[in-house]
Amino acid sequence: MQDRRLGYRVPFETMVTSYVRDRPIRALTANLSDSGINMSSISMLAPPPGLVVALELELPGERDSIWASGQICYRDDDGLASGLGVRFVAMARVQARLVRDFCIELRRQTLTSLLARIRN
């Protein structure tokens, strides 16, 4: 299977609120990039592929929430939970820069930690 992701995703677990047809649905993120997010939601509430949803995400150290529109690219149902791949389609430029900088810093921290373990 070909990986169609546009950005390198970093592990990031937090709660996110998606608004599906104006109805708030909580989900748990697994990873994040400047181009999208992977999250898990309750199967019966998860939106179908192709649907565009509003997303509200909080980043550590940021006072304001990140707001974006995202298109559901895939949905993987596994019992009670559904894994969702979401590609960001619209976001304020300032907030997009915050997400990008957060991902770069988290990637840098992860690589620094891995190198430290290898050297020891």
DSSP file (Angstrom, degrees, kcal/mol; ACC not computed):
  #  RESIDUE AA STRUCTURE BP1 BP2  ACC     N-H-->O    O-->H-N    N-H-->O    O-->H-N    TCO  KAPPA ALPHA  PHI   PSI    X-CA   Y-CA   Z-CA
    1    1 A M              0   0    0      0, 0.0     2,-0.3     0, 0.0     0, 0.0   0.000 360.0 360.0 360.0 134.4    0.0    0.0    0.0
    2    2 A Q        -     0   0    0      1,-0.1     2,-0.6     2,-0.0     0, 0.0  -0.616 360.0-126.9 -83.0 134.9    1.4    3.4   -0.9
    3    3 A D        -     0   0    0     -2,-0.3    -1,-0.1     1,-0.1     0, 0.0  -0.729  24.6-176.1 -81.5 118.3    1.7    6.1    1.8
    4    4 A R        +     0   0    0     -2,-0.6    -1,-0.1     2,-0.0     2,-0.0   0.245  34.6 132.1-100.8  12.2   -0.1    9.2    0.6
    5    5 A R        -     0   0    0      1,-0.1     3,-0.1    82,-0.0    -2,-0.0  -0.358  45.9-155.9 -66.7 143.6    0.8   11.4    3.5
    6    6 A L  S    S+     0   0    0      1,-0.1     2,-0.3    -2,-0.0    -1,-0.1   0.726  74.2  35.9 -90.8 -24.6    2.1   14.8    2.6
    7    7 A G  S    S-     0   0    0     26,-0.0     2,-0.5     0, 0.0    -1,-0.1  -0.891  88.1-100.6-129.9 159.0    4.0   15.4    5.9
    8    8 A Y        -     0   0    0     -2,-0.3    26,-0.3    -3,-0.1     2,-0.3  -0.671  43.3-140.0 -78.0 123.1    6.1   13.4    8.3
    9    9 A R        -     0   0    0     -2,-0.5    24,-0.2    24,-0.1    28,-0.1  -0.626  11.0-154.8 -91.5 143.9    3.9   12.6   11.3
   10   10 A V  E     -A   32   0A   0     22,-3.0    22,-2.2    -2,-0.3     2,-0.1  -0.887  32.4 -96.7-113.4 145.9    5.1   12.7   14.9
   11   11 A P  E     +A   31   0A   0      0, 0.0    20,-0.3     0, 0.0     2,-0.3  -0.407  54.6 160.6 -60.7 131.4    3.6   10.8   17.8
   12   12 A F        -     0   0    0     18,-1.9     2,-0.6    -2,-0.1    -2,-0.0  -0.830  20.4-166.2-158.7 113.0    1.2   13.1   19.7
   13   13 A E        +     0   0    0     -2,-0.3     2,-0.3    15,-0.1    17,-0.1  -0.911  33.2 118.6-109.7 122.2   -1.6   12.0   22.0
   14   14 A T        -     0   0    0     -2,-0.6    15,-3.1    15,-0.3     2,-0.3  -0.956  61.9 -88.0-162.3 170.7   -4.2   14.4   23.1
   15   15 A M  E     -B   28   0A   0     -2,-0.3    43,-0.6    13,-0.2     2,-0.3  -0.708  40.1-173.5 -88.7 142.7   -8.0   14.9   22.8
   16   16 A V  E     -BC  27  57A   0     11,-2.6    11,-2.4    -2,-0.3     2,-0.6  -0.967  17.5-137.9-132.0 148.2   -9.4   16.7   19.8
   17   17 A T  E     -BC  26  56A   0     39,-2.3    39,-2.5    -2,-0.3     2,-0.4  -0.941  17.0-167.7-109.0 124.0  -12.9   17.8   19.1
   18   18 A S  E     -BC  25  55A   0      7,-3.0     7,-3.0    -2,-0.6     2,-0.7  -0.881  13.4-143.8-106.1 143.4  -14.3   17.3   15.6
   19   19 A Y  E     -BC  24  54A   0     35,-2.9    35,-1.6    -2,-0.4     2,-0.7  -0.908  17.2-173.6-110.6 107.7  -17.5   19.0   14.5
   20   20 A V  E >  S-B   23   0A   0      3,-2.6     3,-1.4    -2,-0.7    33,-0.1  -0.893  77.6 -20.4-106.3 112.2  -19.5   16.7   12.3
   21   21 A R  T 3  S-     0   0    0     -2,-0.7    -1,-0.2     1,-0.3    32,-0.1   0.927 128.8 -53.4  52.0  47.4  -22.5   18.4   10.8
   22   22 A D  T 3  S+     0   0    0     -3,-0.3    -1,-0.3     1,-0.2    -3,-0.0   0.549 114.6 120.8  66.1  12.2  -22.3   20.9   13.7
   23   23 A R  E <   -B   20   0A   0     -3,-1.4    -3,-2.6     2,-0.0     2,-0.3  -0.924  63.7-128.3-107.1 122.3  -22.2   18.1   16.3
   24   24 A P  E     -B   19   0A   0      0, 0.0     2,-0.4     0, 0.0    -5,-0.2  -0.504  28.0-178.5 -72.7 133.1  -19.2   17.9   18.6
   25   25 A I  E     -B   18   0A   0     -7,-3.0    -7,-3.0    -2,-0.3     2,-0.2  -0.991  18.5-138.9-132.5 123.6  -17.4   14.5   18.7
   26   26 A R  E     +B   17   0A   0     -2,-0.4    16,-0.4    -9,-0.2     2,-0.3  -0.559  26.3 174.4 -82.3 145.3  -14.4   13.9   20.9
   27   27 A A  E     -B   16   0A   0    -11,-2.4   -11,-2.6    -2,-0.2     2,-0.5  -0.957  29.2-122.1-145.1 161.3  -11.5   11.8   19.6
   28   28 A L  E     -BD  15  40A   0     12,-2.3    12,-2.6    -2,-0.3   -13,-0.2  -0.929  26.8-137.8-108.5 126.7   -8.0   10.8   20.7
   29   29 A T  E     - D   0  39A   0    -15,-3.1   -15,-0.3    -2,-0.5    10,-0.3  -0.508  19.4-177.3 -82.2 153.1   -5.1   11.7   18.4
   30   30 A A  E     -     0   0A   0      8,-2.9   -18,-1.9     1,-0.5     2,-0.3   0.661  69.1  -4.1-114.2 -38.6   -2.3    9.3   17.7
   31   31 A N  E     -AD  11  38A   0      7,-1.1     7,-2.2   -20,-0.3    -1,-0.5  -0.977  59.0-155.8-154.8 166.3    0.0   11.4   15.6
   32   32 A L  E     +AD  10  37A   0    -22,-2.2   -22,-3.0    -2,-0.3     2,-0.3  -0.986  10.4 172.9-145.2 146.4    0.2   14.8   13.9
   33   33 A S        -     0   0    0      3,-2.6     3,-0.4    -2,-0.3   -24,-0.1  -0.887  50.8 -97.8-141.0 176.8    1.9   16.5   11.0
   34   34 A D  S    S+     0   0    0    -26,-0.3    66,-0.1    -2,-0.3    65,-0.1   0.607 124.6  43.0 -72.8  -8.6    1.6   20.0    9.4
   35   35 A S  S    S-     0   0    0      1,-0.2    53,-2.2   -27,-0.1     2,-0.3   0.518 123.5 -19.8-112.9  -8.2   -0.6   18.4    6.8
   36   36 A G  E     - E   0  87A   0     -3,-0.4    -3,-2.6    51,-0.3     2,-0.3  -0.993  50.7-120.8-178.6-176.8   -2.9   16.1    8.8
   37   37 A I  E     -DE  32  86A   0     49,-2.4    49,-2.8    -2,-0.3     2,-0.5  -0.989  11.0-142.5-146.7 148.7   -3.8   14.1   11.9
   38   38 A N  E     +DE  31  85A   0     -7,-2.2    -8,-2.9    -2,-0.3    -7,-1.1  -0.969  33.7 163.4-113.2 130.4   -4.6   10.6   12.8
   39   39 A M  E     -DE  29  84A   0     45,-2.4    45,-3.7    -2,-0.5     2,-0.4  -0.949  30.9-132.6-145.2 163.4   -7.3   10.1   15.5
   40   40 A S  E     +DE  28  83A   0    -12,-2.6   -12,-2.3    -2,-0.3     2,-0.3  -0.958  26.6 171.3-120.9 138.1   -9.6    7.5   16.9
   41   41 A S  E     - E   0  82A   0     41,-2.3    41,-3.2    -2,-0.4     2,-0.2  -0.892  46.3 -76.2-137.5 165.4  -13.3    7.9   17.6
   42   42 A I  E >>  - E   0  81A   0    -16,-0.4     3,-1.7    -2,-0.3     4,-1.4  -0.494  46.8-128.1 -63.8 130.1  -16.3    5.9   18.6
   43   43 A S  G >4 S+     0   0    0     37,-3.2     3,-0.5     1,-0.3    -1,-0.1   0.860 104.4  52.8 -52.4 -46.1  -17.3    3.9   15.5
   44   44 A M  G 34 S+     0   0    0     36,-0.3    -1,-0.3     1,-0.2    37,-0.1   0.681 116.9  39.9 -70.0 -14.4  -21.0    4.8   15.5
   45   45 A L  G <4 S+     0   0    0     -3,-1.7    -1,-0.2     2,-0.1    -2,-0.2   0.565  87.9 113.5-104.5 -12.8  -20.1    8.6   15.7
   46   46 A A    <<  -     0   0    0     -4,-1.4    37,-0.0    -3,-0.5    29,-0.0  -0.345  68.0-119.6 -67.1 137.1  -17.1    8.6   13.3
   47   47 A P        -     0   0    0      0, 0.0    -1,-0.1     0, 0.0     3,-0.1  -0.365  28.9-107.4 -73.9 155.7  -17.6   10.5   10.1
   48   48 A P    >   -     0   0    0      0, 0.0     3,-1.5     0, 0.0    24,-0.3  -0.400  44.1 -82.9 -78.9 158.4  -17.3    8.7    6.7
   49   49 A P  T 3  S+     0   0    0      0, 0.0    24,-0.2     0, 0.0     3,-0.1  -0.296 114.4  31.5 -57.7 143.3  -14.4    9.2    4.3
   50   50 A G  T 3  S+     0   0    0     22,-3.4     2,-0.2     1,-0.3    23,-0.1   0.079  87.2 123.5  96.0 -22.8  -14.7   12.3    2.1
   51   51 A L    <   -     0   0    0     -3,-1.5    21,-2.6    21,-0.1     2,-0.5  -0.494  57.0-137.1 -74.4 139.3  -16.6   14.4    4.6
   52   52 A V  E     - F   0  71A   0     19,-0.2     2,-0.3    -2,-0.2    19,-0.2  -0.862  28.2-177.8 -96.5 128.4  -15.0   17.7    5.6
   53   53 A V  E     - F   0  70A   0     17,-3.0    17,-2.9    -2,-0.5     2,-0.3  -0.852  27.9-115.6-123.7 157.4  -15.1   18.4    9.4
   54   54 A A  E     -CF  19  69A   0    -35,-1.6   -35,-2.9    -2,-0.3     2,-0.4  -0.734  32.7-158.1 -88.2 143.8  -14.1   21.2   11.7
   55   55 A L  E     -CF  18  68A   0     13,-3.1    13,-1.9    -2,-0.3     2,-0.5  -0.975  14.0-165.9-127.6 138.5  -11.4   20.4   14.2
   56   56 A E  E     +CF  17  67A   0    -39,-2.5   -39,-2.3    -2,-0.4     2,-0.4  -0.987  19.9 174.0-123.0 120.3  -10.4   22.0   17.4
   57   57 A L  E     -CF  16  66A   0      9,-2.5     9,-3.8    -2,-0.5     2,-0.5  -0.969  21.4-147.4-131.5 138.1   -7.0   21.0   18.8
   58   58 A E        -     0   0    0    -43,-0.6     7,-0.1    -2,-0.4     5,-0.1  -0.924  11.1-158.2-108.6 130.0   -4.9   22.2   21.7
   59   59 A L    >   -     0   0    0     -2,-0.5     3,-1.9     5,-0.4    40,-0.0  -0.843  32.0 -99.9-102.1 142.0   -1.1   22.2   21.5
   60   60 A P  T 3  S+     0   0    0      0, 0.0     3,-0.1     0, 0.0    -1,-0.0  -0.338 108.5  18.4 -58.2 135.9    1.0   22.2   24.7
   61   61 A G  T 3  S+     0   0    0      1,-0.2     2,-0.4     2,-0.1    -3,-0.0   0.358  99.3 112.2  85.7  -6.6    2.2   25.6   25.6
   62   62 A E    <   -     0   0    0     -3,-1.9    -1,-0.2     1,-0.1     4,-0.1  -0.858  53.7-157.5-103.7 134.8   -0.3   27.4   23.4
   63   63 A R  S    S+     0   0    0     -2,-0.4     2,-0.3    -3,-0.1    -1,-0.1   0.880  75.9  55.6 -75.7 -39.8   -3.1   29.5   25.0
   64   64 A D  S    S-     0   0    0      1,-0.1    -5,-0.4    -6,-0.0     2,-0.1  -0.664  87.5-110.7 -99.5 150.8   -5.5   29.4   22.1
   65   65 A S        -     0   0    0     -2,-0.3     2,-0.5    -7,-0.1    -7,-0.2  -0.397  28.5-119.2 -72.0 153.1   -7.0   26.3   20.4
   66   66 A I  E     -F   57   0A   0     -9,-3.8    -9,-2.5    -2,-0.1     2,-0.4  -0.837  28.5-160.9 -91.7 129.0   -6.0   25.5   16.8
   67   67 A W  E     +F   56   0A   0     -2,-0.5    25,-0.6   -11,-0.2     2,-0.3  -0.939  21.0 152.9-113.7 134.9   -9.0   25.5   14.4
   68   68 A A  E     -FG  55  91A   0    -13,-1.9   -13,-3.1    -2,-0.4     2,-0.4  -0.977  40.2-124.3-151.5 161.0   -8.9   23.8   11.1
   69   69 A S  E     -FG  54  90A   0     21,-2.8    20,-3.0    -2,-0.3    21,-1.5  -0.925  34.3-174.6-104.8 138.8  -11.0   22.1    8.5
   70   70 A G  E     -FG  53  88A   0    -17,-2.9   -17,-3.0    -2,-0.4     2,-0.5  -0.993  21.2-137.0-138.5 144.1  -10.0   18.6    7.6
   71   71 A Q  E     -FG  52  87A   0     16,-2.8    16,-2.4    -2,-0.4     2,-0.6  -0.851  26.7-122.1 -99.2 130.6  -11.2   16.0    5.1
   72   72 A I  E     + G   0  86A   0    -21,-2.6   -22,-3.4    -2,-0.5    14,-0.2  -0.598  32.2 178.4 -70.4 115.5  -11.6   12.4    6.3
   73   73 A C  E     +     0   0A   0     12,-3.3     2,-0.3    -2,-0.6    -1,-0.2   0.809  63.0   1.1 -91.9 -34.4   -9.2   10.5    4.0
   74   74 A Y  E     - G   0  85A   0     11,-1.2    11,-2.0   -26,-0.1     2,-0.4  -0.993  54.4-157.4-151.0 159.4   -9.7    7.0    5.4
   75   75 A R  E     - G   0  84A   0     -2,-0.3     2,-0.6     9,-0.2     9,-0.2  -0.989   5.3-169.2-138.5 126.2  -11.7    5.3    8.1
   76   76 A D  E     - G   0  83A   0      7,-2.7     7,-2.7    -2,-0.4     2,-0.3  -0.911  12.9-153.9-120.3 101.5  -10.7    1.9    9.7
   77   77 A D  E     + G   0  82A   0     -2,-0.6     5,-0.2     5,-0.2     2,-0.2  -0.598  18.7 171.9 -79.5 132.0  -13.4    0.4   11.8
   78   78 A D  E >   - G   0  81A   0      3,-2.9     3,-1.3    -2,-0.3     2,-0.5  -0.658  59.8 -72.1-140.0  78.7  -12.1   -1.9   14.5
   79   79 A G  T 3  S-     0   0    0      1,-0.3    -1,-0.1    -2,-0.2   -36,-0.1  -0.586 116.8  -1.7  73.3-119.0  -15.0   -2.9   16.8
   80   80 A L  T 3  S+     0   0    0     -2,-0.5   -37,-3.2   -37,-0.1   -36,-0.3   0.712 128.1  60.0 -79.7 -21.5  -16.0    0.0   19.0
   81   81 A A  E <   -EG  42  78A   0     -3,-1.3    -3,-2.9   -39,-0.3     2,-0.4  -0.774  64.0-153.4-112.0 153.7  -13.4    2.4   17.7
   82   82 A S  E     -EG  41  77A   0    -41,-3.2   -41,-2.3    -2,-0.3     2,-0.5  -0.992  12.7-140.8-123.4 130.3  -12.6    3.9   14.3
   83   83 A G  E     -EG  40  76A   0     -7,-2.7    -7,-2.7    -2,-0.4     2,-0.4  -0.771  23.9-163.7 -85.9 131.8   -9.2    5.0   13.2
   84   84 A L  E     -EG  39  75A   0    -45,-3.7   -45,-2.4    -2,-0.5     2,-0.6  -0.966  15.1-156.8-123.2 131.3   -9.5    8.2   11.1
   85   85 A G  E     -EG  38  74A   0    -11,-2.0   -12,-3.3    -2,-0.4   -11,-1.2  -0.935  20.1-171.1-102.3 123.0   -6.9    9.8    8.8
   86   86 A V  E     -EG  37  72A   0    -49,-2.8   -49,-2.4    -2,-0.6     2,-0.5  -0.960  13.3-156.4-122.8 129.2   -7.6   13.5    8.3
   87   87 A R  E     -EG  36  71A   0    -16,-2.4   -16,-2.8    -2,-0.4   -51,-0.3  -0.903  26.6-121.4-102.4 127.0   -5.9   15.8    5.9
   88   88 A F  E     + G   0  70A   0    -53,-2.2   -18,-0.3    -2,-0.5     3,-0.1  -0.481  34.1 172.3 -65.9 132.0   -6.0   19.5    6.8
   89   89 A V  E     +     0   0A   0    -20,-3.0     2,-0.3     1,-0.4   -19,-0.2   0.590  65.7  17.5-115.0 -19.4   -7.7   21.5    4.0
   90   90 A A  E     + G   0  69A   0    -21,-1.5   -21,-2.8     2,-0.0    -1,-0.4  -0.959  63.0 148.2-156.0 136.7   -8.0   24.9    5.6
   91   91 A M  E     - G   0  68A   0     -2,-0.3   -23,-0.1   -23,-0.2     5,-0.0  -0.945  51.6 -92.3-162.9 144.2   -6.3   26.6    8.6
   92   92 A A     >  -     0   0    0    -25,-0.6     4,-2.7    -2,-0.3     5,-0.2  -0.335  39.0-121.7 -58.3 142.6   -5.3   30.2    9.5
   93   93 A R  H  > S+     0   0    0      1,-0.2     4,-2.1     2,-0.2     5,-0.1   0.879 111.3  51.6 -57.4 -42.1   -1.7   30.9    8.4
   94   94 A V  H  > S+     0   0    0      1,-0.2     4,-1.7     2,-0.2    -1,-0.2   0.910 112.8  45.1 -63.1 -42.3   -0.6   31.7   11.9
   95   95 A Q  H  > S+     0   0    0      2,-0.2     4,-2.3     1,-0.2    -2,-0.2   0.869 109.6  54.9 -71.2 -36.0   -2.1   28.5   13.3
   96   96 A A  H  X S+     0   0    0     -4,-2.7     4,-2.5     1,-0.2    -1,-0.2   0.890 107.8  51.0 -61.6 -38.6   -0.6   26.5   10.5
   97   97 A R  H  X S+     0   0    0     -4,-2.1     4,-2.8    -5,-0.2    -1,-0.2   0.887 108.1  52.1 -66.2 -38.9    2.8   27.9   11.4
   98   98 A L  H  X S+     0   0    0     -4,-1.7     4,-2.4     2,-0.2    -2,-0.2   0.919 111.3  46.8 -62.4 -43.8    2.2   26.9   15.1
   99   99 A V  H  X S+     0   0    0     -4,-2.3     4,-2.5     2,-0.2    -2,-0.2   0.932 113.7  48.3 -63.6 -45.9    1.4   23.3   14.1
  100  100 A R  H  X S+     0   0    0     -4,-2.5     4,-2.4     1,-0.2    -2,-0.2   0.932 113.5  46.4 -60.6 -47.0    4.4   23.2   11.8
  101  101 A D  H  X S+     0   0    0     -4,-2.8     4,-2.4     1,-0.2    -1,-0.2   0.876 111.6  52.2 -64.5 -37.8    6.8   24.6   14.4
  102  102 A F  H  X S+     0   0    0     -4,-2.4     4,-2.6    -5,-0.2    -1,-0.2   0.929 110.9  47.3 -62.6 -45.5    5.4   22.2   17.0
  103  103 A C  H  X S+     0   0    0     -4,-2.5     4,-2.4     2,-0.2    -2,-0.2   0.900 111.8  50.3 -63.9 -41.4    5.9   19.2   14.8
  104  104 A I  H  X S+     0   0    0     -4,-2.4     4,-2.3     2,-0.2    -1,-0.2   0.925 113.0  46.0 -62.6 -44.8    9.5   20.3   13.9
  105  105 A E  H  X S+     0   0    0     -4,-2.4     4,-2.5     2,-0.2    -2,-0.2   0.904 113.1  48.9 -66.6 -41.7   10.3   20.7   17.6
  106  106 A L  H  X S+     0   0    0     -4,-2.6     4,-2.2     2,-0.2    -1,-0.2   0.891 112.0  49.4 -64.8 -39.2    8.8   17.4   18.6
  107  107 A R  H  X S+     0   0    0     -4,-2.4     4,-2.5    -5,-0.2    -2,-0.2   0.901 110.7  50.6 -64.1 -41.8   10.7   15.7   15.8
  108  108 A R  H  X S+     0   0    0     -4,-2.3     4,-2.5     2,-0.2    -2,-0.2   0.916 111.0  48.4 -62.8 -44.0   13.9   17.3   16.9
  109  109 A Q  H  X S+     0   0    0     -4,-2.5     4,-2.2     2,-0.2    -2,-0.2   0.905 111.9  49.6 -63.0 -41.8   13.3   16.2   20.6
  110  110 A T  H  X S+     0   0    0     -4,-2.2     4,-2.3     2,-0.2    -2,-0.2   0.926 112.9  45.8 -63.6 -46.0   12.6   12.6   19.4
  111  111 A L  H  X S+     0   0    0     -4,-2.5     4,-2.6     2,-0.2    -2,-0.2   0.888 111.5  52.3 -66.3 -38.7   15.7   12.4   17.3
  112  112 A T  H  X S+     0   0    0     -4,-2.5     4,-2.1     2,-0.2    -1,-0.2   0.912 110.6  48.3 -62.0 -42.5   17.9   13.9   20.0
  113  113 A S  H  X S+     0   0    0     -4,-2.2     4,-1.9     2,-0.2    -2,-0.2   0.910 111.7  49.2 -64.5 -42.8   16.6   11.3   22.4
  114  114 A L  H  X S+     0   0    0     -4,-2.3     4,-2.0     1,-0.2    -2,-0.2   0.912 111.2  49.4 -63.3 -43.1   17.2    8.5   20.0
  115  115 A L  H  X S+     0   0    0     -4,-2.6     4,-2.3     1,-0.2    -1,-0.2   0.889 108.8  53.2 -63.8 -38.9   20.8    9.7   19.3
  116  116 A A  H  X S+     0   0    0     -4,-2.1     4,-1.1     1,-0.2    -1,-0.2   0.901 110.0  47.9 -63.4 -40.5   21.5    9.9   23.0
  117  117 A R  H  < S+     0   0    0     -4,-1.9    -1,-0.2     1,-0.2    -2,-0.2   0.869 111.5  50.5 -67.2 -36.7   20.3    6.3   23.5
  118  118 A I  H  < S+     0   0    0     -4,-2.0    -2,-0.2     1,-0.2    -1,-0.2   0.894 109.1  51.2 -67.9 -39.9   22.4    5.1   20.6
  119  119 A R  H  <        0   0    0     -4,-2.3    -1,-0.2     1,-0.2    -2,-0.2   0.747 360.0 360.0 -71.0 -23.5   25.6    6.9   21.9
  120  120 A N     <        0   0    0     -4,-1.1    -1,-0.2    -5,-0.2    -2,-0.2   0.448 360.0 360.0 -92.7 360.0   25.3    5.3   25.3
